[in-house]
Every structure is written in structure tokens, then in C-alpha cells.
Amino acid sequence: MGCFSLFSKEVTGDPNPTNFAIQKMKAIGPYVVVWVKYPDCTNFNGNKNLVYKNVSISVLNTTKILDPHFTKGDLSPIARFRPGIQGWKNACGFCRLLIGAADEHKT
């Protein structure tokens, strides 16, 4: 083990749900699109575009754990999109599509 590894944190490549920074969020009806950066994650420079349903922006802003994987917990994303601007646009469009589909089923 070299000197450098004694003083640096090992990056595993997987996102650490307790080490994240929310880059931006957008509420669209009952959905929130979230662009999150996980510094421990090596793919896509740690960026993730996630979609949550029935979770407020304030809850997402104050949470200490944000796992980008699908789980059975209350704070699990319903969808993930490729990181980047196009993925963000696709995630927002997905939410609008879901709202439109829900409106069609009401009539």
C-alpha cells in the first residue's frame, strides 16, 4: 500500500447514498426530477437524473440518504434517465407524459 492510498479515500465506483450533492430539481405535478452528483461514482462522472413521485422538494433537500437505486423504501426513484442535458429533458418529458396519461384516464 503506497503513501497516497493511506491518506485518500478509496473510490469504489458505486454511488454512496450518503455522499451526494443535488445539482438541480424541478417539480412537475406530483413528480420531482432531480439531477444528483455522487462523487464516489465513476460512471458519468457521478451524475444521475432521477424521478420521484409524491416526494416534496423540501424532503429531497433535507434528506441525508439518497440512493439512486430502485428500492422498496419511501424514497426510491420511479425512473432514472441518462445523465446530462438530454437525459434531464427526457425525464421532464416523461413526467409530463405521465400527467397527460393520468388526465386522459379521468375522462
Buried (B, 14 or more C-beta within 10 A) or exposed (E): EEEEEEEEEEEEEEBBBEBBEBEEBBBBEBBBBBBBBBBBBEEBEBBBBBBBBEBEBEEBEEBEEBBBEEEEEEBBBBBBBEBBEEBBEBBBEBBEEBBEEEEEEEE
